[in-house]
Amino acid sequence: MDQSWWTWLVLGGLMLVMLFLPQWQARRREQKKRAELQEGVRVVTIGGFIGTLTYYNPDENRARIQLAEGFEAEILAGAIARRIEDAPEAPRS
């Protein structure tokens, strides 16, 4: 009887780890992504807008991106999908 109690305890522990581990990992990835954001970085929003981050305050959940010269939009900081690495543009023919 003592053996089955330990088996259920280990099985329950494994189930908890399998249930919560993906959430913990996703939360850590999200925190790392947010820590990399700073003003002057090119980002893409969840709506597909690409712009340069001109203001970022994660505590207030607010950000501002410059979409074009002289045009800025205020967005929620949570709406930033990811950072874009600048790649050299290919010449157009």
The first five atom37 places (N, CA, C, CB, O) and aatype in JSON, in Angstrom:
{
  "aatype": [12, 3, 5, 15, 17, 17, 16, 17, 10, 19, 10, 7, 7, 10, 12, 10, 19, 12, 10, 13, 10, 14, 5, 17, 5, 0, 1, 1, 1, 6, 5, 11, 11, 1, 0, 6, 10, 5, 6, 7, 19, 1, 19, 19, 16, 9, 7, 7, 13, 9, 7, 16, 10, 16, 18, 18, 2, 14, 3, 6, 2, 1, 0, 1, 9, 5, 10, 0, 6, 7, 13, 6, 0, 6, 9, 10, 0, 7, 0, 9, 0, 1, 1, 9, 6, 3, 0, 14, 6, 0, 14, 1, 15],
  "atom_mask": [
    [1, 1, 1, 1, 1],
    [1, 1, 1, 1, 1],
    [1, 1, 1, 1, 1],
    [1, 1, 1, 1, 1],
    [1, 1, 1, 1, 1],
    [1, 1, 1, 1, 1],
    [1, 1, 1, 1, 1],
    [1, 1, 1, 1, 1],
    [1, 1, 1, 1, 1],
    [1, 1, 1, 1, 1],
    [1, 1, 1, 1, 1],
    [1, 1, 1, 0, 1],
    [1, 1, 1, 0, 1],
    [1, 1, 1, 1, 1],
    [1, 1, 1, 1, 1],
    [1, 1, 1, 1, 1],
    [1, 1, 1, 1, 1],
    [1, 1, 1, 1, 1],
    [1, 1, 1, 1, 1],
    [1, 1, 1, 1, 1],
    [1, 1, 1, 1, 1],
    [1, 1, 1, 1, 1],
    [1, 1, 1, 1, 1],
    [1, 1, 1, 1, 1],
    [1, 1, 1, 1, 1],
    [1, 1, 1, 1, 1],
    [1, 1, 1, 1, 1],
    [1, 1, 1, 1, 1],
    [1, 1, 1, 1, 1],
    [1, 1, 1, 1, 1],
    [1, 1, 1, 1, 1],
    [1, 1, 1, 1, 1],
    [1, 1, 1, 1, 1],
    [1, 1, 1, 1, 1],
    [1, 1, 1, 1, 1],
    [1, 1, 1, 1, 1],
    [1, 1, 1, 1, 1],
    [1, 1, 1, 1, 1],
    [1, 1, 1, 1, 1],
    [1, 1, 1, 0, 1],
    [1, 1, 1, 1, 1],
    [1, 1, 1, 1, 1],
    [1, 1, 1, 1, 1],
    [1, 1, 1, 1, 1],
    [1, 1, 1, 1, 1],
    [1, 1, 1, 1, 1],
    [1, 1, 1, 0, 1],
    [1, 1, 1, 0, 1],
    [1, 1, 1, 1, 1],
    [1, 1, 1, 1, 1],
    [1, 1, 1, 0, 1],
    [1, 1, 1, 1, 1],
    [1, 1, 1, 1, 1],
    [1, 1, 1, 1, 1],
    [1, 1, 1, 1, 1],
    [1, 1, 1, 1, 1],
    [1, 1, 1, 1, 1],
    [1, 1, 1, 1, 1],
    [1, 1, 1, 1, 1],
    [1, 1, 1, 1, 1],
    [1, 1, 1, 1, 1],
    [1, 1, 1, 1, 1],
    [1, 1, 1, 1, 1],
    [1, 1, 1, 1, 1],
    [1, 1, 1, 1, 1],
    [1, 1, 1, 1, 1],
    [1, 1, 1, 1, 1],
    [1, 1, 1, 1, 1],
    [1, 1, 1, 1, 1],
    [1, 1, 1, 0, 1],
    [1, 1, 1, 1, 1],
    [1, 1, 1, 1, 1],
    [1, 1, 1, 1, 1],
    [1, 1, 1, 1, 1],
    [1, 1, 1, 1, 1],
    [1, 1, 1, 1, 1],
    [1, 1, 1, 1, 1],
    [1, 1, 1, 0, 1],
    [1, 1, 1, 1, 1],
    [1, 1, 1, 1, 1],
    [1, 1, 1, 1, 1],
    [1, 1, 1, 1, 1],
    [1, 1, 1, 1, 1],
    [1, 1, 1, 1, 1],
    [1, 1, 1, 1, 1],
    [1, 1, 1, 1, 1],
    [1, 1, 1, 1, 1],
    [1, 1, 1, 1, 1],
    [1, 1, 1, 1, 1],
    [1, 1, 1, 1, 1],
    [1, 1, 1, 1, 1],
    [1, 1, 1, 1, 1],
    [1, 1, 1, 1, 1]
  ],
  "atom_positions": [
    [[0.82, -1.19, 0.0], [0.0, 0.0, 0.0], [0.86, 1.25, 0.0], [-0.93, 0.0, 1.2], [0.5, 2.26, -0.6]],
    [[1.99, 1.18, 0.66], [2.88, 2.34, 0.7], [3.45, 2.64, -0.68], [4.02, 2.09, 1.7], [3.66, 3.8, -1.03]],
    [[3.69, 1.6, -1.48], [4.23, 1.76, -2.82], [3.24, 2.51, -3.73], [4.57, 0.39, -3.43], [3.67, 3.39, -4.49]],
    [[1.98, 2.21, -3.68], [1.0, 2.86, -4.55], [0.81, 4.33, -4.18], [-0.35, 2.13, -4.48], [0.53, 5.16, -5.05]],
    [[0.96, 4.66, -2.92], [0.85, 6.06, -2.5], [1.95, 6.89, -3.14], [0.91, 6.18, -0.96], [1.68, 7.99, -3.63]],
    [[3.17, 6.38, -3.14], [4.29, 7.11, -3.77], [4.11, 7.21, -5.27], [5.62, 6.41, -3.45], [4.45, 8.23, -5.88]],
    [[3.58, 6.16, -5.88], [3.35, 6.19, -7.32], [2.37, 7.29, -7.69], [2.82, 4.84, -7.8], [2.6, 8.03, -8.64]],
    [[1.27, 7.4, -6.94], [0.29, 8.45, -7.21], [0.86, 9.84, -6.93], [-0.96, 8.23, -6.36], [0.53, 10.79, -7.64]],
    [[1.69, 9.96, -5.94], [2.32, 11.25, -5.63], [3.26, 11.68, -6.76], [3.1, 11.15, -4.3], [3.23, 12.83, -7.19]],
    [[4.08, 10.77, -7.24], [4.99, 11.08, -8.35], [4.2, 11.37, -9.62], [5.97, 9.91, -8.6], [4.52, 12.31, -10.35]],
    [[3.18, 10.59, -9.89], [2.35, 10.81, -11.07], [1.66, 12.17, -11.01], [1.31, 9.7, -11.2], [1.6, 12.88, -12.01]],
    [[1.15, 12.53, -9.85], [0.52, 13.85, -9.68], [1.52, 14.98, -9.86], [0.0, 0.0, 0.0], [1.2, 16.0, -10.47]],
    [[2.74, 14.8, -9.35], [3.78, 15.81, -9.52], [4.15, 15.99, -10.98], [0.0, 0.0, 0.0], [4.31, 17.11, -11.45]],
    [[4.29, 14.88, -11.71], [4.59, 14.97, -13.14], [3.48, 15.65, -13.92], [4.84, 13.58, -13.71], [3.74, 16.42, -14.84]],
    [[2.25, 15.38, -13.55], [1.12, 16.02, -14.22], [1.14, 17.54, -13.98], [-0.22, 15.42, -13.73], [0.87, 18.32, -14.9]],
    [[1.44, 17.96, -12.75], [1.52, 19.39, -12.47], [2.64, 20.06, -13.26], [1.74, 19.62, -10.99], [2.45, 21.15, -13.8]],
    [[3.79, 19.4, -13.34], [4.91, 19.97, -14.11], [4.53, 20.07, -15.58], [6.18, 19.1, -13.93], [4.79, 21.09, -16.21]],
    [[3.94, 19.03, -16.13], [3.55, 19.05, -17.54], [2.46, 20.09, -17.82], [3.06, 17.66, -17.97], [2.38, 20.62, -18.93]],
    [[1.64, 20.38, -16.83], [0.57, 21.34, -17.0], [1.07, 22.78, -16.94], [-0.49, 21.12, -15.95], [0.64, 23.61, -17.74]],
    [[1.98, 23.08, -16.01], [2.39, 24.46, -15.79], [3.71, 24.85, -16.44], [2.49, 24.7, -14.35], [3.96, 26.04, -16.61]],
    [[4.55, 23.92, -16.82], [5.84, 24.24, -17.41], [5.72, 25.07, -18.69], [6.6, 22.98, -17.71], [6.46, 26.04, -18.83]],
    [[4.84, 24.74, -19.64], [4.72, 25.58, -20.84], [4.3, 27.01, -20.52], [3.72, 24.96, -21.8], [4.76, 27.95, -21.19]],
    [[3.45, 27.21, -19.53], [3.04, 28.56, -19.15], [4.22, 29.34, -18.57], [1.89, 28.51, -18.14], [4.39, 30.52, -18.87]],
    [[5.01, 28.7, -17.75], [6.18, 29.36, -17.15], [7.18, 29.75, -18.23], [6.85, 28.45, -16.11], [7.73, 30.85, -18.2]],
    [[7.41, 28.85, -19.17], [8.34, 29.14, -20.25], [7.84, 30.28, -21.13], [8.58, 27.89, -21.09], [8.62, 31.15, -21.51]],
    [[6.56, 30.29, -21.44], [6.0, 31.36, -22.26], [6.1, 32.7, -21.54], [4.54, 31.05, -22.62], [6.4, 33.72, -22.16]],
    [[5.85, 32.7, -20.25], [5.95, 33.94, -19.48], [7.39, 34.45, -19.46], [5.45, 33.71, -18.04], [7.61, 35.66, -19.57]],
    [[8.37, 33.56, -19.33], [9.77, 33.98, -19.34], [10.18, 34.53, -20.7], [10.67, 32.8, -18.97], [10.91, 35.52, -20.77]],
    [[9.72, 33.88, -21.8], [10.02, 34.4, -23.13], [9.42, 35.78, -23.33], [9.5, 33.43, -24.21], [10.07, 36.66, -23.9]],
    [[8.19, 35.98, -22.86], [7.52, 37.28, -23.0], [8.26, 38.35, -22.2], [6.05, 37.18, -22.53], [8.43, 39.47, -22.69]],
    [[8.69, 38.04, -20.99], [9.43, 39.0, -20.19], [10.76, 39.36, -20.83], [9.67, 38.45, -18.78], [11.18, 40.52, -20.8]],
    [[11.43, 38.38, -21.42], [12.7, 38.64, -22.1], [12.48, 39.54, -23.31], [13.37, 37.31, -22.52], [13.26, 40.45, -23.56]],
    [[11.4, 39.27, -24.05], [11.09, 40.07, -25.23], [10.8, 41.52, -24.83], [9.88, 39.48, -25.99], [11.27, 42.45, -25.49]],
    [[10.05, 41.7, -23.77], [9.72, 43.06, -23.3], [10.95, 43.79, -22.79], [8.66, 43.0, -22.21], [11.06, 45.01, -22.95]],
    [[11.89, 43.05, -22.18], [13.09, 43.69, -21.65], [14.0, 44.18, -22.78], [13.85, 42.71, -20.76], [14.76, 45.12, -22.58]],
    [[13.92, 43.56, -23.95], [14.75, 43.97, -25.08], [14.23, 45.21, -25.79], [14.85, 42.84, -26.07], [14.97, 45.83, -26.56]],
    [[12.99, 45.59, -25.54], [12.41, 46.75, -26.22], [12.94, 48.04, -25.62], [10.88, 46.72, -26.14], [13.05, 48.19, -24.4]],
    [[13.27, 48.97, -26.49], [13.7, 50.29, -26.06], [13.41, 51.26, -27.2], [15.21, 50.31, -25.67], [13.13, 50.84, -28.33]],
    [[13.48, 52.54, -26.91], [13.2, 53.54, -27.92], [14.22, 53.46, -29.05], [13.19, 54.95, -27.3], [15.41, 53.23, -28.81]],
    [[13.74, 53.65, -30.27], [14.61, 53.59, -31.44], [14.64, 52.23, -32.11], [0.0, 0.0, 0.0], [15.29, 52.09, -33.15]],
    [[13.98, 51.25, -31.56], [13.96, 49.89, -32.11], [12.78, 49.76, -33.07], [13.87, 48.82, -30.96], [11.7, 50.28, -32.81]],
    [[13.0, 49.05, -34.18], [11.9, 48.79, -35.12], [11.1, 47.6, -34.63], [12.43, 48.54, -36.57], [11.66, 46.57, -34.25]],
    [[9.77, 47.75, -34.64], [8.88, 46.7, -34.13], [7.73, 46.49, -35.1], [8.35, 47.07, -32.73], [7.45, 47.31, -35.97]],
    [[7.07, 45.35, -34.92], [5.84, 45.07, -35.64], [4.76, 44.83, -34.58], [5.99, 43.84, -36.62], [5.01, 44.17, -33.57]],
    [[3.56, 45.35, -34.83], [2.46, 45.18, -33.89], [1.66, 43.94, -34.25], [1.55, 46.43, -33.87], [1.85, 43.35, -35.31]],
    [[0.75, 43.57, -33.36], [-0.09, 42.4, -33.64], [-1.05, 42.68, -34.79], [-0.87, 41.98, -32.39], [-1.62, 41.75, -35.37]],
    [[-1.25, 43.96, -35.11], [-2.1, 44.32, -36.24], [-1.34, 44.38, -37.56], [0.0, 0.0, 0.0], [-1.95, 44.56, -38.61]],
    [[-0.02, 44.21, -37.51], [0.78, 44.2, -38.72], [1.45, 45.52, -39.05], [0.0, 0.0, 0.0], [2.11, 45.61, -40.09]],
    [[1.31, 46.53, -38.21], [1.98, 47.8, -38.46], [3.45, 47.69, -38.1], [1.31, 48.94, -37.68], [3.81, 47.12, -37.07]],
    [[4.29, 48.25, -38.95], [5.73, 48.26, -38.71], [6.15, 49.7, -38.49], [6.52, 47.61, -39.89], [5.81, 50.59, -39.28]],
    [[6.9, 49.93, -37.42], [7.34, 51.29, -37.14], [8.5, 51.3, -36.16], [0.0, 0.0, 0.0], [8.98, 50.25, -35.72]],
    [[8.92, 52.51, -35.83], [10.02, 52.71, -34.89], [9.46, 53.12, -33.55], [11.02, 53.77, -35.41], [8.63, 54.02, -33.47]],
    [[9.89, 52.47, -32.52], [9.41, 52.75, -31.17], [9.98, 54.09, -30.7], [9.81, 51.6, -30.19], [11.2, 54.25, -30.61]],
    [[9.1, 55.05, -30.38], [9.56, 56.37, -29.93], [9.29, 56.58, -28.44], [8.89, 57.47, -30.73], [9.91, 57.44, -27.83]],
    [[8.39, 55.8, -27.86], [8.08, 55.89, -26.43], [7.66, 54.51, -25.98], [6.97, 56.95, -26.13], [6.87, 53.85, -26.65]],
    [[8.18, 54.08, -24.83], [7.82, 52.75, -24.32], [7.8, 52.79, -22.8], [8.81, 51.67, -24.83], [8.81, 53.1, -22.17]],
    [[6.64, 52.49, -22.22], [6.49, 52.44, -20.77], [5.69, 51.17, -20.43], [5.78, 53.73, -20.22], [4.46, 51.2, -20.47]],
    [[6.36, 50.08, -20.11], [5.64, 48.84, -19.83], [4.81, 48.9, -18.54], [6.62, 47.68, -19.75], [3.85, 48.15, -18.39]],
    [[5.18, 49.79, -17.6], [4.42, 49.89, -16.36], [3.02, 50.44, -16.61], [5.16, 50.78, -15.35], [2.05, 50.01, -15.98]],
    [[2.9, 51.39, -17.54], [1.6, 51.96, -17.89], [0.95, 51.24, -19.06], [1.74, 53.44, -18.22], [-0.18, 51.54, -19.42]],
    [[1.67, 50.28, -19.65], [1.22, 49.52, -20.82], [0.95, 50.45, -22.0], [-0.05, 48.71, -20.47], [-0.05, 50.3, -22.71]],
    [[1.83, 51.42, -22.19], [1.69, 52.36, -23.3], [2.98, 52.43, -24.1], [1.3, 53.76, -22.78], [4.08, 52.29, -23.58]],
    [[2.79, 52.65, -25.39], [3.93, 52.81, -26.29], [3.49, 53.73, -27.43], [4.45, 51.43, -26.83], [2.3, 53.93, -27.67]],
    [[4.48, 54.26, -28.13], [4.2, 55.09, -29.29], [5.17, 54.66, -30.39], [4.34, 56.62, -28.97], [6.36, 54.51, -30.15]],
    [[4.63, 54.48, -31.58], [5.49, 54.1, -32.7], [5.34, 55.11, -33.82], [5.15, 52.67, -33.21], [4.25, 55.64, -34.06]],
    [[6.44, 55.36, -34.5], [6.44, 56.24, -35.65], [6.26, 55.37, -36.88], [7.76, 57.09, -35.74], [7.12, 54.56, -37.21]],
    [[5.12, 55.56, -37.55], [4.81, 54.76, -38.73], [5.37, 55.38, -40.0], [3.31, 54.57, -38.85], [5.78, 54.67, -40.92]],
    [[5.38, 56.7, -40.04], [5.93, 57.44, -41.18], [6.48, 58.74, -40.64], [4.84, 57.69, -42.3], [6.24, 59.1, -39.48]],
    [[7.22, 59.46, -41.47], [7.79, 60.73, -41.04], [6.66, 61.69, -40.64], [8.66, 61.35, -42.16], [5.81, 62.04, -41.46]],
    [[6.67, 62.11, -39.37], [5.66, 63.03, -38.88], [4.36, 62.37, -38.45], [0.0, 0.0, 0.0], [3.4, 63.07, -38.1]],
    [[4.28, 61.05, -38.45], [3.05, 60.36, -38.05], [3.38, 59.3, -37.0], [2.35, 59.71, -39.28], [4.05, 58.31, -37.27]],
    [[2.89, 59.55, -35.78], [3.07, 58.6, -34.69], [1.71, 58.11, -34.21], [3.86, 59.24, -33.53], [0.71, 58.83, -34.26]],
    [[1.69, 56.88, -33.76], [0.46, 56.29, -33.22], [0.75, 55.78, -31.81], [-0.06, 55.13, -34.13], [1.77, 55.16, -31.55]],
    [[-0.19, 56.07, -30.91], [-0.06, 55.57, -29.54], [-0.77, 54.22, -29.48], [-0.67, 56.57, -28.49], [-1.91, 54.08, -29.91]],
    [[-0.08, 53.23, -28.93], [-0.62, 51.87, -28.86], [-0.41, 51.32, -27.46], [0.04, 50.95, -29.92], [0.31, 51.89, -26.65]],
    [[-1.04, 50.21, -27.2], [-0.78, 49.48, -25.96], [0.53, 48.74, -26.11], [-1.95, 48.5, -25.62], [0.82, 48.18, -27.17]],
    [[1.33, 48.73, -25.06], [2.63, 48.05, -25.13], [2.44, 46.55, -25.38], [3.42, 48.27, -23.82], [3.3, 45.92, -25.99]],
    [[1.34, 45.99, -24.93], [1.07, 44.58, -25.16], [0.76, 44.26, -26.62], [0.0, 0.0, 0.0], [0.73, 43.09, -27.0]],
    [[0.51, 45.29, -27.44], [0.21, 45.09, -28.85], [1.46, 44.94, -29.7], [-0.63, 46.23, -29.38], [1.37, 44.7, -30.9]],
    [[2.63, 45.07, -29.08], [3.87, 44.89, -29.83], [4.14, 43.4, -29.93], [5.07, 45.63, -29.14], [4.31, 42.71, -28.92]],
    [[4.17, 42.91, -31.16], [4.35, 41.47, -31.37], [5.81, 41.06, -31.22], [3.84, 41.07, -32.75], [6.12, 40.1, -30.52]],
    [[6.69, 41.81, -31.87], [8.11, 41.44, -31.81], [8.96, 42.57, -32.33], [8.38, 40.17, -32.61], [8.48, 43.54, -32.92]],
    [[10.24, 42.42, -32.08], [11.25, 43.36, -32.57], [11.67, 42.91, -33.96], [12.47, 43.44, -31.61], [11.72, 41.71, -34.24]],
    [[11.97, 43.86, -34.82], [12.41, 43.55, -36.18], [13.89, 43.9, -36.28], [11.58, 44.32, -37.25], [14.31, 45.0, -35.95]],
    [[14.66, 42.94, -36.74], [16.06, 43.2, -37.0], [16.17, 43.88, -38.35], [16.91, 41.88, -36.95], [15.62, 43.39, -39.34]],
    [[16.86, 45.0, -38.39], [17.0, 45.73, -39.65], [17.89, 44.95, -40.61], [17.59, 47.13, -39.4], [19.01, 44.58, -40.28]],
    [[17.37, 44.73, -41.79], [18.12, 44.06, -42.84], [18.32, 45.05, -43.98], [17.38, 42.76, -43.34], [17.45, 45.89, -44.22]],
    [[19.42, 44.99, -44.66], [19.63, 45.91, -45.77], [18.61, 45.68, -46.87], [21.04, 45.77, -46.33], [18.28, 44.54, -47.2]],
    [[18.1, 46.77, -47.42], [17.09, 46.67, -48.46], [17.75, 46.26, -49.78], [16.33, 48.0, -48.62], [18.85, 46.69, -50.11]],
    [[17.04, 45.43, -50.51], [17.52, 45.01, -51.84], [17.18, 46.11, -52.83], [16.88, 43.64, -52.28], [16.11, 46.71, -52.74]],
    [[18.06, 46.39, -53.76], [17.77, 47.44, -54.75], [16.6, 47.01, -55.63], [19.01, 47.73, -55.61], [16.49, 45.85, -56.03]],
    [[15.73, 47.96, -55.93], [14.58, 47.68, -56.78], [14.94, 47.94, -58.23], [13.36, 48.54, -56.38], [15.68, 48.87, -58.55]],
    [[14.43, 47.09, -59.11], [14.74, 47.3, -60.52], [13.57, 47.84, -61.29], [15.19, 46.03, -61.15], [13.68, 48.06, -62.49]]
  ]
}
